[in-house]
């Protein structure tokens, strides 16, 4: 058979593509449930971790998912008798999306814990936003100054945020990602402000 | 026996004298990108090994039937097929590492080692030697990745495989004398390290030095 005839080439391509597509489709469908479970487990682990719990804690038992009008979601957790509200935040970092969970106490003001994650920030620099050195700084910081929402600023220089209730130290070499975290919290939490302002002082119901 | 020792040579060549990274200067891009830590470097090395070995094996098995005019396209389909498969498996079984590797697994497709070996070796050799050649090139690439990952993680983060090696108490911020070398975490340092390895490698293999 002439291997360079058009008929042979077309037949060869068609068979090749169909075989490859079939094998890949089977592989993708077989692995899909495991992958989906990985993603779900990670999300739940992040939410639990932001509330200061173990990633393996019983998600369904501790966390209640709540949805506001307009589709905004947040999570409610009861930890040692205290109610925490967990706000999912998302934004864009240097190379791709960044996201996280900010847990605030019943006053919707004091941060009790945060978890950040990212798609592809620079390892060792921007990617350090997931590390405890960075996230640990958020504990006890406040989102509000009196009645007005200020968010959390990210400041340059070690110790620059000392004594400041609304700031943390940035990551050196990860300025753009650090600034993205600041913008992410400001932007996302702003969307919840109407609800938060309504419930801030009446949350002890 | 003769065939066996020839396969052995196919295997040993790419490890040193014909190393894809050090001598052929292929696959540099990903060698810089994924080696900031040891674990992703290792997983990347293993993935490339699997893809080079099986791409060579499949292309060699197909070599007699492949129409010459669409040869390159067929090679690309085979390589892309394997890379997607590896990506899916990583996402299912080592999810955290696959997140760190992000786009670089997909970019294995464009790794010059693959097309290079398929085109230069697999199309002209029988499946088993081709498999050995592919595997050896993957291993040759992998060794460099792991060495880079080892050095960069040790000096850049003070840890290995995510475990702390340099004691916390040595660090300046806890009253010690030591600080991580931030440059290690950046791709340029990986290039410098590759350069140093090439220097040492050529120093000890005089026949590799160009006139």
Interface residues (C-beta under 8 A of the other chain):
Chain A: X3 X4 X8 X9 X12 X13 X16 X17 X20 X23 X24 X27 X28 X31 X34 X35 X38 X39 X42 X96 X119 X120 X122 X123 X124 X125 X172 X173
Chain B: X36 X37 X40 X65 X66 X67 X68 X69 X70 X73 X74 X77 X78 X81 X84 X85 X88 X89 X91 X92 X93 X95 X99 X100 X102 X103 X156 X157 X182 X184 X185 X186
